[in-house]
Amino acid sequence: MLRCRRKGKDLQSKSRTPTIEEHMELKTTFNQYQSHNPQYEHQDSQFYDTELKLGELQQPPSRSNSLLWERTNQLPAEEKIRKRRWKWIGHTLRKSSNCITRQVLTWNPEGKRKRGRPKNTLRRIIEADMKTMNYNWTGLERIAQDRVGWRMLVSGLCSFTRSNRRKQQEMKNSSEF
């Protein structure tokens, strides 16, 4: 049984385990009363630590991001960005060849990038994705003219990364047991 002295009263731990929310509520009411005294803040943190060590407080169970994405039926931000990037690339590849945005996709600037700049440029990211799909620029230009075919390519790319992540997660879970 844990006994603690606060505000002149003895607190006894009950049979049921208090949650962190209950502790934080108790902590805020106490801190409103003794908000500017560092001695009380130190005592309060010690009280919280001892309750955690003794198992009097329980933290809520953590949930992985992949589980939350499945429950909410959402894509991770990385996949949303990749999908939108490839939609934009298809839009750009359908433009005329003298358009500046079209020329930027295949433009290879000379020299080094300045210090502090990320090594991964848009072009390098696109070419890495093209390598996983076994495509080159001419093949992508041909597919981009067919909008339905391009949508299928983009959805296939995103499902490919999702399935890879799922396989990695399953391998990780199986190695833990």
C-alpha positions in Angstrom: 0.0 0.0 0.0 1.4 3.3 -1.1 1.0 6.3 1.2 1.8 9.8 0.2 1.4 13.1 2.0 -0.2 16.0 -0.1 -1.9 19.1 1.0 -1.9 17.8 4.6 -3.9 14.7 3.7 -2.9 11.1 3.5 -3.6 9.5 0.1 -3.9 5.7 0.1 -3.7 3.6 -3.1 -7.0 1.9 -3.8 -7.4 -1.7 -5.0 -8.0 -0.5 -8.6 -5.2 0.9 -10.6 -5.4 4.7 -11.4 -4.9 5.8 -14.9 -2.5 8.4 -16.1 -5.4 10.7 -16.9 -6.5 10.6 -13.3 -3.0 11.3 -12.1 -2.7 14.2 -14.5 -6.0 15.6 -13.2 -4.7 15.3 -9.7 -1.5 16.9 -10.7 -3.1 19.9 -12.3 -5.3 20.6 -9.3 -2.3 20.4 -7.1 -0.1 22.5 -9.3 -2.8 25.2 -9.4 -2.4 25.5 -5.6 1.4 25.3 -5.5 2.3 26.5 -9.0 5.4 28.6 -8.3 7.2 26.5 -5.7 9.9 24.3 -7.3 10.0 22.1 -4.1 6.5 20.9 -4.8 7.2 20.3 -8.5 10.1 18.0 -7.5 8.0 16.1 -5.0 5.2 15.7 -7.6 7.6 14.2 -10.2 9.0 11.9 -7.5 5.5 10.7 -6.6 4.7 10.1 -10.3 7.9 8.1 -10.8 7.4 5.9 -7.7 3.8 5.1 -8.8 5.1 4.1 -12.2 7.8 1.9 -10.7 5.4 0.2 -8.3 2.9 -0.4 -11.0 0.3 1.8 -9.5 -0.1 3.8 -12.7 -0.6 2.2 -16.1 0.2 3.8 -19.4 -2.3 3.2 -22.2 -1.3 0.6 -24.7 0.6 2.0 -27.7 -0.7 1.3 -31.2 1.5 1.2 -34.3 1.0 3.6 -37.2 0.3 0.8 -39.6 -2.5 -0.5 -37.4 -4.0 3.0 -37.2 -3.7 3.5 -41.0 -5.6 0.2 -41.5 -8.3 1.1 -39.0 -8.9 4.5 -40.5 -8.5 3.3 -44.0 -5.9 5.9 -44.9 -2.6 6.0 -46.7 0.6 7.0 -45.0 1.8 10.5 -45.8 4.8 9.1 -47.7 2.4 7.2 -50.1 0.1 10.2 -50.5 3.1 12.3 -51.5 4.4 9.6 -53.9 0.9 9.2 -55.5 0.5 13.0 -56.0 4.0 13.3 -57.4 3.4 10.6 -60.0 0.0 12.2 -60.9 1.8 15.5 -61.5 4.5 13.7 -63.6 1.8 12.2 -65.8 0.2 15.6 -66.2 3.6 17.1 -67.1 4.5 14.3 -69.6 1.3 15.0 -71.5 2.4 18.6 -72.1 4.2 19.7 -75.3 7.9 19.0 -75.4 8.8 22.8 -75.5 7.1 23.4 -72.1 9.5 24.3 -69.3 8.0 22.0 -66.7 8.3 19.1 -69.2 12.0 20.0 -69.8 12.7 20.1 -66.1 12.0 16.4 -65.7 14.8 15.4 -67.9 17.1 18.3 -67.3 20.5 17.3 -65.7 22.2 20.4 -64.2 26.0 20.5 -64.1 28.1 20.8 -61.1 27.6 20.1 -57.4 24.8 21.2 -55.2 25.7 23.6 -52.5 26.5 22.6 -48.9 23.4 21.9 -46.8 21.2 20.9 -49.8 19.7 17.4 -49.7 21.3 14.9 -52.1 17.9 13.5 -53.2 16.5 15.7 -55.9 13.1 15.2 -57.4 14.7 13.7 -60.5 16.7 11.2 -58.4 13.5 10.1 -56.5 11.6 9.7 -59.7 14.4 7.7 -61.3 14.6 5.4 -58.2 10.9 4.7 -58.5 11.3 4.2 -62.3 14.0 1.6 -61.5 11.7 -0.3 -59.2 9.0 -0.4 -61.9 11.5 -1.2 -64.7 10.5 1.8 -66.8 12.5 4.5 -68.6 11.5 8.1 -69.7 10.3 7.0 -73.2 8.1 4.2 -71.8 6.6 6.6 -69.2 5.9 9.2 -72.0 4.1 6.6 -74.0 2.0 5.4 -71.0 1.2 9.0 -69.9 -0.7 9.7 -73.2 -3.2 7.1 -72.1 -4.8 8.5 -68.9 -6.4 5.3 -67.8 -3.2 3.4 -68.2 -1.3 6.1 -66.3 -3.8 5.9 -63.4 -3.3 2.1 -63.3 0.5 2.6 -63.2 0.3 5.1 -60.4 -2.1 2.9 -58.3 0.2 -0.1 -58.9 3.2 1.9 -57.7 1.5 2.9 -54.5 0.1 -0.6 -53.8 3.6 -2.0 -54.5 5.2 0.1 -51.8 2.3 -0.7 -49.4 2.7 -4.4 -50.0 6.5 -4.1 -49.4 5.9 -2.3 -46.2 3.4 -5.0 -45.1 5.8 -7.8 -45.9 8.5 -6.0 -43.9 6.1 -5.5 -40.9 5.2 -9.2 -41.0 8.8 -10.3 -41.1 9.6 -8.0 -38.2 6.7 -9.4 -36.2 7.6 -13.0 -36.9 11.2 -12.4 -35.9 10.1 -11.0 -32.5 8.5 -14.3 -31.5 
